[in-house]
């Protein structure tokens, strides 16, 4: 759920003095953040690695305290080997990839979706949007793959980022298509869906007030105590979920995994799920 672009700037200065020619090269790498500015690996809570997980060399104390928030992870086919029985009880929720475009289902979705429920965690599913596919067809495919949501399931998630854009993109058409996707998912699932993106992308493509009526799962890897919030969401309560790291070491998961937090405690999470249901709107 992440992409990074790299740009290089070279500045050459020629100084003449004392008959000497001096050339100075200044190079700067600019990380245009599709997701974040800080991609260093973190361990937020030592208890989450109980069971033999390898501690990171980067000090957790460099990061803002997250103990007040509920913790979770998001997964896809790239995390094949998960020790569900050894999953830390500090992990409250897990969001897994379900679909992409109009035909691609994540190969591990069925297994992940069932195992999350068996493990007693709150679960959610996300769809990676493709701008060259029909939005309503994508929404219907997403819902038919996930199926009816349970009372404790998180709202379905639209994952929209730079990797979603295929070819030349007309912003007006993209806006209309994304709203069509969201409205179709809400109608089918009975829950207002959530949007996963980052402030950099959202400021370009989601800069309309209608999008801020949907809960925000924001991606930003930073040591700050709060993520950067797109303009329209900042006026409507800010973020609901925050993806803080894409390289999290968890002993029960083979390889690195995305680390997320929910903006509140358990009571707030239950209220959040309830508030996205049609009958409560």
VENTA-V177735 format. One record per backbone hydrogen bond with DSSP energy under -0.5 kcal/mol. NH is the residue of the N-H (numbers start at 1). CO is the residue of the C=O. If there is no record, write none. Layout:
nh=(NH & NH)
co=(CO & CO)
This chain:
nh=(5 & 7 & 9 & 11 & 13 & 13 & 15 & 15 & 17 & 17 & 20 & 22 & 22 & 23 & 24 & 24 & 25 & 26 & 26 & 27 & 28 & 30 & 30 & 31 & 32 & 32 & 33 & 34 & 34 & 37 & 38 & 39 & 42 & 48 & 49 & 50 & 52 & 53 & 62 & 63 & 69 & 70 & 70 & 71 & 72 & 73 & 74 & 75 & 79 & 80 & 82 & 83 & 84 & 86 & 87 & 91 & 92 & 92 & 93 & 94 & 95 & 96 & 97 & 98 & 99 & 100 & 101 & 103 & 104 & 105 & 106 & 109 & 112 & 113 & 114 & 115 & 116 & 117 & 118 & 119 & 120 & 121 & 122 & 124 & 126 & 127 & 128 & 129 & 129 & 131 & 133 & 138 & 139 & 140 & 141 & 142 & 143 & 144 & 145 & 146 & 147 & 153 & 154 & 157 & 158 & 159 & 159 & 160 & 160 & 164 & 165 & 167 & 170 & 171 & 174 & 175 & 176 & 177 & 178 & 179 & 180 & 181 & 182 & 183 & 184 & 185 & 186 & 187 & 188 & 189 & 190 & 192 & 194 & 195 & 196 & 197 & 197 & 202 & 203 & 204 & 204 & 205 & 206 & 208 & 211 & 212 & 212 & 213 & 214 & 215 & 217 & 218 & 218 & 219 & 220 & 220 & 222 & 234 & 235 & 236 & 238 & 240 & 241 & 242 & 243 & 244 & 244 & 245 & 248 & 249 & 250 & 250 & 251 & 253 & 254 & 255 & 257 & 258 & 259 & 260 & 261 & 262 & 263 & 264 & 269 & 270 & 271 & 272 & 273 & 274 & 275 & 276 & 276 & 277 & 278 & 280 & 281)
co=(32 & 30 & 28 & 26 & 11 & 24 & 13 & 22 & 15 & 20 & 17 & 15 & 20 & 21 & 13 & 22 & 23 & 11 & 24 & 25 & 9 & 7 & 28 & 29 & 5 & 30 & 31 & 3 & 32 & 221 & 221 & 37 & 247 & 45 & 46 & 47 & 49 & 49 & 59 & 60 & 66 & 262 & 264 & 90 & 260 & 93 & 258 & 95 & 76 & 78 & 80 & 252 & 82 & 83 & 84 & 88 & 71 & 90 & 71 & 122 & 73 & 124 & 75 & 126 & 126 & 104 & 128 & 100 & 100 & 103 & 98 & 106 & 108 & 109 & 110 & 111 & 112 & 113 & 114 & 115 & 117 & 116 & 92 & 94 & 96 & 157 & 99 & 127 & 159 & 164 & 130 & 134 & 135 & 136 & 137 & 138 & 139 & 140 & 141 & 142 & 143 & 150 & 123 & 125 & 194 & 127 & 157 & 158 & 196 & 161 & 162 & 165 & 168 & 169 & 170 & 171 & 172 & 173 & 174 & 175 & 176 & 177 & 178 & 179 & 180 & 181 & 182 & 183 & 184 & 185 & 186 & 276 & 156 & 215 & 158 & 195 & 217 & 198 & 199 & 200 & 201 & 201 & 202 & 206 & 208 & 208 & 209 & 210 & 211 & 193 & 195 & 216 & 241 & 197 & 218 & 243 & 220 & 230 & 231 & 233 & 233 & 216 & 216 & 261 & 218 & 242 & 259 & 259 & 257 & 42 & 248 & 255 & 48 & 250 & 81 & 253 & 248 & 74 & 245 & 72 & 242 & 70 & 240 & 262 & 265 & 266 & 267 & 268 & 269 & 270 & 271 & 272 & 273 & 274 & 190 & 277 & 278)
